[in-house]
């Protein structure tokens, strides 16, 4: 015999599983079995059954949009009416049985009716859309409408004339905007990020800004050919055209760790690429060099390393090993970004072991590269850059 509380739990579960479909095609009605007692139980446990029946009559009186279906059990003590099912006519009545589902259904219906040309691609995103606050939902509608009306505007992101829209908002909500436009984002596009990918920009018909790259010329001879410049930031095409032939290229995740790297003949540092790792494929002077990657010792850093290796398969890691982690474990902190996407399947066995060592009983650890003692950093960098591991030129 199921109690009103148990049936309400079933109703909430049915609602949670079905509300997205019901927005498109609402069912005609619902029925929930009460697991009614049989004849024997009705006769032998009359007091318990009587309490159960009274509980249901009270519940039905408090929920007039639900009906109790009943049948008659003929027992030794006479005929007994027994409730067998709770029946509800439609989704509105079902959702109204709980304040929580009633509020959610009203919000979901209202927002679904406001969406631009609802279609099947929206279904996986409906929960996110309903959970948006009113400001973000309003901005979502404005963005979808503007991009639908201007599919190839050729504007830069900052030129889009939508009040309140900014790059970070669009980056974080781009999958919702693309879903409303019935467009597919790139499968490799991260779920959440603060930057639009080139694929996003293209799908939205925007004009990309010139992509910038930061490099440090460690070789004095290279600097002499460029009026003594050591640290350059310029559009990627201009960086690619530089007359460089480095033997070693060190890709450093963060600027603070890149700037102090000392001069070294035949070496160039590239830093602060973030997720813009495709840049490595656009710098022709990398092809003849031994390329090293040094990033934070955390899940995100190893994920970036793996993606860099997807672009440049022969890239090697430095200062991202288990020994570095173990020697400086006292400098680690809790990793707030441990939910980033998993690394690409390019990590070596040693790097995967390091990733496993970052996990502790309460989550993941982070060892930021800036926290490493500089004497240790220089020793390790010198070890790989002085190893003579050059390629033929």
Secondary structure, 3 states (H helix, E strand, C coil): CCCHHHHHHHHHHHHHHHHHHHHHCCCCCEEEECCCCCHHHHHHCHHHHHHHHHHHHHHHHHCCCEEEEEEEEEECCEEEEEEEEEEECCHHHHHCCCHHHHHHHHHHHHHHHHCCCCCHHHHHHHHHHHHCCHHHHHHHHHHHHHHHHCCCCCCCHHHCCCCCCCHHHHHHHHHHHHHHCCCCCCCCCCCCCCCCCHHHHHHCCCCCCCCEEEEEECCHHHHHCCCCCCEEEEEHHHHHCCCCCCCEEEEECCHHHHHCCCCCCCEEEEECCCCCHHHHHHCHHHCCCEEEEECCECHHHHHHHHHHHHHCCCCEECCCCHHHHHHCHHHCEECCCCCCCCCCCCCCHHHHHHHHHHEECCEEEEECHHHCCHHHHHHHHHHHHCCCCCCCC
